[in-house]
């Protein structure tokens, strides 16, 4: 398992270095900040802003996964644990050049019908972002703090969108955020179910 | 060649040396923006305005017919059913008698069934890559995200998976994934656009196996 982790780190590093189109990190952070500000002005409701960010992230994620799969050539992950490792070490590294820490929380005893069982025994993992390129210059004002804004919620959407395209339905949400005064920024990703492949509708 | 998406729908079609013209699809049988050549009423009337892509792109789908053996018929969705292909090899230009969308579904059905069979027999790791008949060879490249790239070629061609993969990483990524105007939600629209078609065309024509 440890060698896998090293492999993933190496792959991630290589992919990041091999990317020809990188943009300026400050430009990225400022653009994202402007986007969030605009959304706040338009919606004036922080919950709604969170939802919109997540939705935007979802759309980004559905396309990002193609880019990721094409360039990394990774195969299917054998279990949800591996999914978490790959996302953290290869995915985030490739696109944002950061490596969040991963903490897994698998259900105690995997039973055969675990996947169809919607009780709290769902596998999940938590990504801990030590550094977040989106929040380089950001400080949240009072009412954003009170309103419950998750500034980097777009990342949750990206994870959800990307995983949905590889047949996994997940719930991704922020648990804590440094901007809000918590100790660290954490995203919890919980597996809801594996999606079945679609079969074409018979038409005779 | 055809590209099928996650929702089992044909989203793209292009051919280079097809012996028989595919019949245009029946109305509403095919998503818009799959291919100029085979959409309904593609006989050059105003319906083509809905696509807004240059109508010159019907030319790749031209009448270069192959006499016995140099067919590089590349179709995506459905390989022409073998019995009629054998007849066409002698030089006939009769259409298959199937509307394009039917053809598309047939191809897709073949691909899906074979793939499921392979998976059941040998487990998740093996993948169905191609099959060959006396008249054509069908190559499949499938991505984890559910996109299926199908290509039909001459039976003597060697495996095109590498090329299909390069198509995925090249033109597809560049002009479809990165293009915000192309809706990747395949339920409503195919992914035909000029840049993609041109880049794909260039790439395929540059392949060594291209006759």
HADDOCK unambig.tbl for C-alpha pairs under 7 A between the chains (distance, minus, plus):
assign (segid A and resid 63 and name CA) (segid B and resid 177 and name CA) 5.65 0.50 0.50
assign (segid A and resid 67 and name CA) (segid B and resid 173 and name CA) 6.45 0.50 0.50
assign (segid A and resid 70 and name CA) (segid B and resid 168 and name CA) 6.94 0.50 0.50
assign (segid A and resid 70 and name CA) (segid B and resid 169 and name CA) 5.38 0.50 0.50
assign (segid A and resid 76 and name CA) (segid B and resid 144 and name CA) 6.99 0.50 0.50
assign (segid A and resid 165 and name CA) (segid B and resid 145 and name CA) 5.14 0.50 0.50
assign (segid A and resid 166 and name CA) (segid B and resid 144 and name CA) 5.95 0.50 0.50
assign (segid A and resid 166 and name CA) (segid B and resid 145 and name CA) 4.80 0.50 0.50
assign (segid A and resid 198 and name CA) (segid B and resid 7 and name CA) 6.18 0.50 0.50
assign (segid A and resid 198 and name CA) (segid B and resid 8 and name CA) 6.93 0.50 0.50
assign (segid A and resid 199 and name CA) (segid B and resid 8 and name CA) 6.85 0.50 0.50
assign (segid A and resid 200 and name CA) (segid B and resid 8 and name CA) 5.65 0.50 0.50
